[in-house]
Amino acid sequence: MSLPIPTPVVTTVAIVGRHERFPIRRVFCVGRNYAEHAVEMGHDPQREAPFFFMKPADAVVEGHAQLAYPRSTSDLHHEIELVAALGRGGADIDPAVALEHVFGYAVGLDMTKRDIQAVAKKQARPWDLAKGFDASAPLSAIVCAGQEHPQRGAITLDVNGVRRQTGDLAQMIWPLPDIIAFLSKQVVLQPGDLVFTGTPAGVGPVAKGDTLHGVVEGVGEIMLTYC
Ligand code: MN
């Protein structure tokens, strides 16, 4: 088969302790999955069904030392999140076995153009370009899950050494098995899909020159500077 343009490149990320790399298929993100963050965004943190949005696979960039401040925003926000990388797909996955579909975990940043998102919300238009812009999903290397699935542990983000976000994985409104179960009723999940599991309270603006350092206990860390 000949193709009229160069074959699009599959985005991959490093796997801790392996030479193999993890290929990314799709990026699903959960909105408002920590009660205090729902409140800070002006919403009622009732346990309504989780909702999802997406980023393109090539929005994922590995924990780069430096990232260019994105264009078309003056209010870039950080959202530190636990990310699950799926090694097995499926539809209508039972929460009881959902974690068997997880290949590993990473620390991710759901970078958000909050000003663009606010306009889209007000006009009842899609958020896509506020969330799915180039390099909007910085990611650490993936740690293989094995039998270890982080269900509690600190999740924090510092900007220039000052703590901005803090929470615990146990505070998720919908834990990962439920998220996978819900998502697999809407799409057939596939190996290579990533799931960003939501951010704790304390989201805020990032300026040029800021250094972000995010940590998820038991998973890893990510550090980068916007220039
Ligand atoms: Mn998020």
py3Dmol code that shows the C-alpha trace and the ligand (Angstrom):
import py3Dmol

protein = """\
ATOM      1  CA  MET A   1       0.000   0.000   0.000  1.00  0.00           C
ATOM      2  CA  SER A   2       1.368   3.378  -0.878  1.00  0.00           C
ATOM      3  CA  LEU A   3       0.344   6.485   1.011  1.00  0.00           C
ATOM      4  CA  PRO A   4       0.229  10.023  -0.405  1.00  0.00           C
ATOM      5  CA  ILE A   5       1.632  11.567   2.787  1.00  0.00           C
ATOM      6  CA  PRO A   6       4.168  10.380   5.363  1.00  0.00           C
ATOM      7  CA  THR A   7       2.672   7.822   7.790  1.00  0.00           C
ATOM      8  CA  PRO A   8       1.569   9.598  10.985  1.00  0.00           C
ATOM      9  CA  VAL A   9       3.900   8.763  13.861  1.00  0.00           C
ATOM     10  CA  VAL A  10       2.561   6.812  16.847  1.00  0.00           C
ATOM     11  CA  THR A  11       3.275   8.713  20.062  1.00  0.00           C
ATOM     12  CA  THR A  12       5.115   6.568  22.613  1.00  0.00           C
ATOM     13  CA  VAL A  13       6.334   7.063  26.172  1.00  0.00           C
ATOM     14  CA  ALA A  14       9.071   5.406  28.212  1.00  0.00           C
ATOM     15  CA  ILE A  15       8.360   2.501  30.548  1.00  0.00           C
ATOM     16  CA  VAL A  16      10.355   2.476  33.781  1.00  0.00           C
ATOM     17  CA  GLY A  17      12.962  -0.320  33.740  1.00  0.00           C
ATOM     18  CA  ARG A  18      12.245  -1.475  30.186  1.00  0.00           C
ATOM     19  CA  HIS A  19      13.678  -0.834  26.758  1.00  0.00           C
ATOM     20  CA  GLU A  20      10.215  -1.142  25.213  1.00  0.00           C
ATOM     21  CA  ARG A  21       8.080   1.979  24.893  1.00  0.00           C
ATOM     22  CA  PHE A  22       4.327   2.283  25.425  1.00  0.00           C
ATOM     23  CA  PRO A  23       2.327   3.285  22.305  1.00  0.00           C
ATOM     24  CA  ILE A  24      -0.556   5.679  22.877  1.00  0.00           C
ATOM     25  CA  ARG A  25      -3.856   5.202  21.093  1.00  0.00           C
ATOM     26  CA  ARG A  26      -6.323   7.657  22.656  1.00  0.00           C
ATOM     27  CA  VAL A  27      -6.384   9.951  25.679  1.00  0.00           C
ATOM     28  CA  PHE A  28      -9.544  10.031  27.794  1.00  0.00           C
ATOM     29  CA  CYS A  29      -9.861  12.483  30.686  1.00  0.00           C
ATOM     30  CA  VAL A  30     -12.353  12.527  33.560  1.00  0.00           C
ATOM     31  CA  GLY A  31     -13.769  15.884  34.640  1.00  0.00           C
ATOM     32  CA  ARG A  32     -14.387  16.966  38.245  1.00  0.00           C
ATOM     33  CA  ASN A  33     -13.408  13.756  40.007  1.00  0.00           C
ATOM     34  CA  TYR A  34     -12.302  15.322  43.304  1.00  0.00           C
ATOM     35  CA  ALA A  35     -15.014  17.081  45.324  1.00  0.00           C
ATOM     36  CA  GLU A  36     -12.946  20.122  46.333  1.00  0.00           C
ATOM     37  CA  HIS A  37     -11.908  20.750  42.723  1.00  0.00           C
ATOM     38  CA  ALA A  38     -15.555  20.518  41.603  1.00  0.00           C
ATOM     39  CA  VAL A  39     -16.392  23.160  44.215  1.00  0.00           C
ATOM     40  CA  GLU A  40     -13.531  25.461  43.169  1.00  0.00           C
ATOM     41  CA  MET A  41     -14.807  25.270  39.569  1.00  0.00           C
ATOM     42  CA  GLY A  42     -18.277  26.308  40.777  1.00  0.00           C
ATOM     43  CA  HIS A  43     -20.016  22.928  40.671  1.00  0.00           C
ATOM     44  CA  ASP A  44     -21.891  20.759  43.128  1.00  0.00           C
ATOM     45  CA  PRO A  45     -19.713  17.735  43.961  1.00  0.00           C
ATOM     46  CA  GLN A  46     -22.645  15.315  44.046  1.00  0.00           C
ATOM     47  CA  ARG A  47     -21.817  11.855  42.830  1.00  0.00           C
ATOM     48  CA  GLU A  48     -23.329  12.220  39.395  1.00  0.00           C
ATOM     49  CA  ALA A  49     -22.088   9.897  36.654  1.00  0.00           C
ATOM     50  CA  PRO A  50     -18.546  10.758  35.536  1.00  0.00           C
ATOM     51  CA  PHE A  51     -18.127  12.704  32.305  1.00  0.00           C
ATOM     52  CA  PHE A  52     -15.251  12.522  29.848  1.00  0.00           C
ATOM     53  CA  PHE A  53     -13.390  14.587  27.334  1.00  0.00           C
ATOM     54  CA  MET A  54     -10.433  13.740  25.088  1.00  0.00           C
ATOM     55  CA  LYS A  55      -7.071  14.970  23.951  1.00  0.00           C
ATOM     56  CA  PRO A  56      -5.311  13.814  20.780  1.00  0.00           C
ATOM     57  CA  ALA A  57      -2.671  11.113  21.356  1.00  0.00           C
ATOM     58  CA  ASP A  58       0.054  13.411  20.081  1.00  0.00           C
ATOM     59  CA  ALA A  59      -0.784  15.980  22.783  1.00  0.00           C
ATOM     60  CA  VAL A  60       1.227  13.672  25.058  1.00  0.00           C
ATOM     61  CA  VAL A  61       4.801  14.831  25.584  1.00  0.00           C
ATOM     62  CA  GLU A  62       7.187  13.049  27.884  1.00  0.00           C
ATOM     63  CA  GLY A  63       8.262  14.951  31.005  1.00  0.00           C
ATOM     64  CA  HIS A  64      10.176  17.508  28.977  1.00  0.00           C
ATOM     65  CA  ALA A  65      12.637  19.756  30.777  1.00  0.00           C
ATOM     66  CA  GLN A  66      11.262  22.721  28.832  1.00  0.00           C
ATOM     67  CA  LEU A  67       7.990  23.357  27.070  1.00  0.00           C
ATOM     68  CA  ALA A  68       6.983  26.351  25.019  1.00  0.00           C
ATOM     69  CA  TYR A  69       4.165  28.381  26.596  1.00  0.00           C
ATOM     70  CA  PRO A  70       1.189  27.587  24.341  1.00  0.00           C
ATOM     71  CA  ARG A  71      -0.226  30.097  21.918  1.00  0.00           C
ATOM     72  CA  SER A  72      -3.695  31.656  22.105  1.00  0.00           C
ATOM     73  CA  THR A  73      -4.032  31.817  25.875  1.00  0.00           C
ATOM     74  CA  SER A  74      -3.214  34.165  28.704  1.00  0.00           C
ATOM     75  CA  ASP A  75      -4.499  31.836  31.435  1.00  0.00           C
ATOM     76  CA  LEU A  76      -2.795  28.429  31.150  1.00  0.00           C
ATOM     77  CA  HIS A  77      -3.719  26.236  34.161  1.00  0.00           C
ATOM     78  CA  HIS A  78      -2.047  23.176  35.680  1.00  0.00           C
ATOM     79  CA  GLU A  79      -4.017  20.061  36.670  1.00  0.00           C
ATOM     80  CA  ILE A  80      -1.935  17.270  38.197  1.00  0.00           C
ATOM     81  CA  GLU A  81      -3.453  13.813  37.638  1.00  0.00           C
ATOM     82  CA  LEU A  82      -2.866  10.093  38.058  1.00  0.00           C
ATOM     83  CA  VAL A  83      -2.899   8.517  34.604  1.00  0.00           C
ATOM     84  CA  ALA A  84      -3.726   4.876  33.888  1.00  0.00           C
ATOM     85  CA  ALA A  85      -2.353   3.247  30.723  1.00  0.00           C
ATOM     86  CA  LEU A  86      -4.506   0.386  29.446  1.00  0.00           C
ATOM     87  CA  GLY A  87      -2.840  -2.812  28.277  1.00  0.00           C
ATOM     88  CA  ARG A  88      -6.091  -4.584  27.465  1.00  0.00           C
ATOM     89  CA  GLY A  89      -9.251  -3.254  25.886  1.00  0.00           C
ATOM     90  CA  GLY A  90     -12.878  -4.239  26.109  1.00  0.00           C
ATOM     91  CA  ALA A  91     -16.494  -3.132  26.286  1.00  0.00           C
ATOM     92  CA  ASP A  92     -18.846  -3.281  29.275  1.00  0.00           C
ATOM     93  CA  ILE A  93     -15.952  -4.025  31.619  1.00  0.00           C
ATOM     94  CA  ASP A  94     -16.996  -5.074  35.131  1.00  0.00           C
ATOM     95  CA  PRO A  95     -15.497  -2.791  37.826  1.00  0.00           C
ATOM     96  CA  ALA A  96     -14.472  -5.939  39.732  1.00  0.00           C
ATOM     97  CA  VAL A  97     -11.980  -6.874  36.985  1.00  0.00           C
ATOM     98  CA  ALA A  98     -11.289  -3.411  35.533  1.00  0.00           C
ATOM     99  CA  LEU A  99      -7.815  -3.074  37.058  1.00  0.00           C
ATOM    100  CA  GLU A 100      -6.725  -6.203  35.153  1.00  0.00           C
ATOM    101  CA  HIS A 101      -6.927  -4.013  32.043  1.00  0.00           C
ATOM    102  CA  VAL A 102      -4.334  -1.552  33.388  1.00  0.00           C
ATOM    103  CA  PHE A 103      -0.788  -1.934  32.077  1.00  0.00           C
ATOM    104  CA  GLY A 104       0.679   0.759  34.289  1.00  0.00           C
ATOM    105  CA  TYR A 105       0.486   4.233  35.747  1.00  0.00           C
ATOM    106  CA  ALA A 106       2.060   7.619  35.136  1.00  0.00           C
ATOM    107  CA  VAL A 107       1.970  11.159  36.457  1.00  0.00           C
ATOM    108  CA  GLY A 108       0.285  13.503  34.013  1.00  0.00           C
ATOM    109  CA  LEU A 109      -0.568  17.162  33.625  1.00  0.00           C
ATOM    110  CA  ASP A 110      -3.940  18.005  32.077  1.00  0.00           C
ATOM    111  CA  MET A 111      -2.837  21.458  30.921  1.00  0.00           C
ATOM    112  CA  THR A 112      -5.834  23.706  30.293  1.00  0.00           C
ATOM    113  CA  LYS A 113      -6.392  27.048  28.592  1.00  0.00           C
ATOM    114  CA  ARG A 114      -8.823  28.196  31.281  1.00  0.00           C
ATOM    115  CA  ASP A 115      -9.713  31.430  29.458  1.00  0.00           C
ATOM    116  CA  ILE A 116     -10.621  29.572  26.253  1.00  0.00           C
ATOM    117  CA  GLN A 117     -12.535  26.952  28.263  1.00  0.00           C
ATOM    118  CA  ALA A 118     -14.524  29.645  30.106  1.00  0.00           C
ATOM    119  CA  VAL A 119     -15.633  31.249  26.830  1.00  0.00           C
ATOM    120  CA  ALA A 120     -16.602  27.840  25.391  1.00  0.00           C
ATOM    121  CA  LYS A 121     -18.639  26.981  28.507  1.00  0.00           C
ATOM    122  CA  LYS A 122     -20.418  30.344  28.435  1.00  0.00           C
ATOM    123  CA  GLN A 123     -21.313  29.903  24.773  1.00  0.00           C
ATOM    124  CA  ALA A 124     -22.244  26.217  25.252  1.00  0.00           C
ATOM    125  CA  ARG A 125     -19.593  25.249  22.712  1.00  0.00           C
ATOM    126  CA  PRO A 126     -17.086  22.340  22.857  1.00  0.00           C
ATOM    127  CA  TRP A 127     -13.981  22.719  25.038  1.00  0.00           C
ATOM    128  CA  ASP A 128     -11.732  20.735  22.745  1.00  0.00           C
ATOM    129  CA  LEU A 129      -9.133  23.332  21.919  1.00  0.00           C
ATOM    130  CA  ALA A 130      -8.962  24.499  25.562  1.00  0.00           C
ATOM    131  CA  LYS A 131      -7.918  20.978  26.562  1.00  0.00           C
ATOM    132  CA  GLY A 132      -6.501  19.230  23.493  1.00  0.00           C
ATOM    133  CA  PHE A 133      -3.942  21.694  22.192  1.00  0.00           C
ATOM    134  CA  ASP A 134      -0.386  20.687  21.223  1.00  0.00           C
ATOM    135  CA  ALA A 135       1.700  19.412  24.151  1.00  0.00           C
ATOM    136  CA  SER A 136      -1.303  19.701  26.501  1.00  0.00           C
ATOM    137  CA  ALA A 137      -0.615  16.341  28.170  1.00  0.00           C
ATOM    138  CA  PRO A 138       2.908  16.176  29.651  1.00  0.00           C
ATOM    139  CA  LEU A 139       3.460  12.676  31.029  1.00  0.00           C
ATOM    140  CA  SER A 140       6.062  10.878  33.154  1.00  0.00           C
ATOM    141  CA  ALA A 141       7.405   7.442  32.269  1.00  0.00           C
ATOM    142  CA  ILE A 142       4.933   4.620  32.879  1.00  0.00           C
ATOM    143  CA  VAL A 143       5.397   2.324  35.883  1.00  0.00           C
ATOM    144  CA  CYS A 144       4.160  -1.228  35.231  1.00  0.00           C
ATOM    145  CA  ALA A 145       1.249  -2.142  37.462  1.00  0.00           C
ATOM    146  CA  GLY A 146       1.834  -5.797  38.256  1.00  0.00           C
ATOM    147  CA  GLN A 147      -0.304  -6.474  41.324  1.00  0.00           C
ATOM    148  CA  GLU A 148       0.183  -2.921  42.618  1.00  0.00           C
ATOM    149  CA  HIS A 149      -2.623  -0.471  41.873  1.00  0.00           C
ATOM    150  CA  PRO A 150      -2.367   2.887  43.666  1.00  0.00           C
ATOM    151  CA  GLN A 151      -5.688   3.548  45.384  1.00  0.00           C
ATOM    152  CA  ARG A 152      -4.441   5.966  48.017  1.00  0.00           C
ATOM    153  CA  GLY A 153      -1.422   8.204  48.355  1.00  0.00           C
ATOM    154  CA  ALA A 154      -0.565  11.872  48.100  1.00  0.00           C
ATOM    155  CA  ILE A 155      -0.941  13.736  44.785  1.00  0.00           C
ATOM    156  CA  THR A 156       0.727  17.151  44.767  1.00  0.00           C
ATOM    157  CA  LEU A 157       1.871  19.911  42.438  1.00  0.00           C
ATOM    158  CA  ASP A 158       4.399  22.634  43.264  1.00  0.00           C
ATOM    159  CA  VAL A 159       5.022  25.717  41.126  1.00  0.00           C
ATOM    160  CA  ASN A 160       8.460  27.264  41.676  1.00  0.00           C
ATOM    161  CA  GLY A 161       8.746  25.280  44.913  1.00  0.00           C
ATOM    162  CA  VAL A 162       5.413  26.490  46.325  1.00  0.00           C
ATOM    163  CA  ARG A 163       2.683  23.903  46.924  1.00  0.00           C
ATOM    164  CA  ARG A 164      -0.369  24.658  44.775  1.00  0.00           C
ATOM    165  CA  GLN A 165      -2.310  21.393  44.574  1.00  0.00           C
ATOM    166  CA  THR A 166      -2.619  18.729  47.191  1.00  0.00           C
ATOM    167  CA  GLY A 167      -4.916  15.758  47.617  1.00  0.00           C
ATOM    168  CA  ASP A 168      -5.044  12.022  48.027  1.00  0.00           C
ATOM    169  CA  LEU A 169      -5.948   9.406  45.425  1.00  0.00           C
ATOM    170  CA  ALA A 170      -8.471   8.029  47.938  1.00  0.00           C
ATOM    171  CA  GLN A 171     -10.481  11.275  47.504  1.00  0.00           C
ATOM    172  CA  MET A 172     -11.543  10.459  43.939  1.00  0.00           C
ATOM    173  CA  ILE A 173     -15.330  10.634  43.610  1.00  0.00           C
ATOM    174  CA  TRP A 174     -15.152   7.778  41.079  1.00  0.00           C
ATOM    175  CA  PRO A 175     -12.243   5.376  41.632  1.00  0.00           C
ATOM    176  CA  LEU A 176     -10.417   4.010  38.594  1.00  0.00           C
ATOM    177  CA  PRO A 177     -12.347   0.689  38.325  1.00  0.00           C
ATOM    178  CA  ASP A 178     -15.610   2.643  38.091  1.00  0.00           C
ATOM    179  CA  ILE A 179     -14.124   5.104  35.579  1.00  0.00           C
ATOM    180  CA  ILE A 180     -13.001   2.224  33.320  1.00  0.00           C
ATOM    181  CA  ALA A 181     -16.415   0.560  33.670  1.00  0.00           C
ATOM    182  CA  PHE A 182     -18.305   3.756  32.744  1.00  0.00           C
ATOM    183  CA  LEU A 183     -15.983   4.573  29.848  1.00  0.00           C
ATOM    184  CA  SER A 184     -16.224   1.051  28.435  1.00  0.00           C
ATOM    185  CA  LYS A 185     -19.991   1.449  28.142  1.00  0.00           C
ATOM    186  CA  GLN A 186     -19.499   4.425  25.814  1.00  0.00           C
ATOM    187  CA  VAL A 187     -16.557   3.246  23.718  1.00  0.00           C
ATOM    188  CA  VAL A 188     -14.765  -0.036  23.124  1.00  0.00           C
ATOM    189  CA  LEU A 189     -11.547   0.542  25.023  1.00  0.00           C
ATOM    190  CA  GLN A 190      -8.316  -0.478  23.315  1.00  0.00           C
ATOM    191  CA  PRO A 191      -4.751  -1.279  24.391  1.00  0.00           C
ATOM    192  CA  GLY A 192      -2.795   1.971  24.362  1.00  0.00           C
ATOM    193  CA  ASP A 193      -5.650   4.116  25.659  1.00  0.00           C
ATOM    194  CA  LEU A 194      -4.767   6.469  28.523  1.00  0.00           C
ATOM    195  CA  VAL A 195      -7.157   7.621  31.237  1.00  0.00           C
ATOM    196  CA  PHE A 196      -6.484  10.885  33.100  1.00  0.00           C
ATOM    197  CA  THR A 197      -8.345  10.412  36.387  1.00  0.00           C
ATOM    198  CA  GLY A 198      -9.046  14.009  37.432  1.00  0.00           C
ATOM    199  CA  THR A 199      -7.297  16.639  39.505  1.00  0.00           C
ATOM    200  CA  PRO A 200      -7.461  17.623  43.170  1.00  0.00           C
ATOM    201  CA  ALA A 201      -8.168  21.182  44.319  1.00  0.00           C
ATOM    202  CA  GLY A 202      -5.741  24.060  43.825  1.00  0.00           C
ATOM    203  CA  VAL A 203      -5.609  24.464  40.046  1.00  0.00           C
ATOM    204  CA  GLY A 204      -4.149  27.781  39.006  1.00  0.00           C
ATOM    205  CA  PRO A 205      -2.255  29.797  36.416  1.00  0.00           C
ATOM    206  CA  VAL A 206       1.174  29.053  34.970  1.00  0.00           C
ATOM    207  CA  ALA A 207       3.399  31.847  33.666  1.00  0.00           C
ATOM    208  CA  LYS A 208       6.408  31.782  31.349  1.00  0.00           C
ATOM    209  CA  GLY A 209       9.449  30.801  33.409  1.00  0.00           C
ATOM    210  CA  ASP A 210       7.455  28.763  35.946  1.00  0.00           C
ATOM    211  CA  THR A 211       8.735  25.325  36.934  1.00  0.00           C
ATOM    212  CA  LEU A 212       6.100  22.683  37.669  1.00  0.00           C
ATOM    213  CA  HIS A 213       6.873  19.655  39.851  1.00  0.00           C
ATOM    214  CA  GLY A 214       4.150  17.059  40.277  1.00  0.00           C
ATOM    215  CA  VAL A 215       4.324  13.928  42.401  1.00  0.00           C
ATOM    216  CA  VAL A 216       1.992  10.975  42.800  1.00  0.00           C
ATOM    217  CA  GLU A 217       3.051   8.840  45.741  1.00  0.00           C
ATOM    218  CA  GLY A 218       4.029   5.354  44.651  1.00  0.00           C
ATOM    219  CA  VAL A 219       3.899   6.244  40.924  1.00  0.00           C
ATOM    220  CA  GLY A 220       6.490   8.888  40.128  1.00  0.00           C
ATOM    221  CA  GLU A 221       7.001  12.524  39.374  1.00  0.00           C
ATOM    222  CA  ILE A 222       7.098  15.032  36.555  1.00  0.00           C
ATOM    223  CA  MET A 223       9.056  18.259  36.295  1.00  0.00           C
ATOM    224  CA  LEU A 224       9.088  20.863  33.540  1.00  0.00           C
ATOM    225  CA  THR A 225       9.600  24.554  32.921  1.00  0.00           C
ATOM    226  CA  TYR A 226       7.538  26.752  30.582  1.00  0.00           C
ATOM    227  CA  CYS A 227       9.551  29.121  28.438  1.00  0.00           C
TER     228      CYS A 227
END
"""
ligand_1 = """\
1
MN
Mn -8.352 17.423 34.423
"""
view = py3Dmol.view(width=600, height=400)
view.addModel(protein, "pdb")
view.setStyle({"model": 0}, {"cartoon": {"style": "trace"}})
view.addModel(ligand_1, "xyz")
view.setStyle({"model": 1}, {"stick": {}})
view.zoomTo()
view.show()
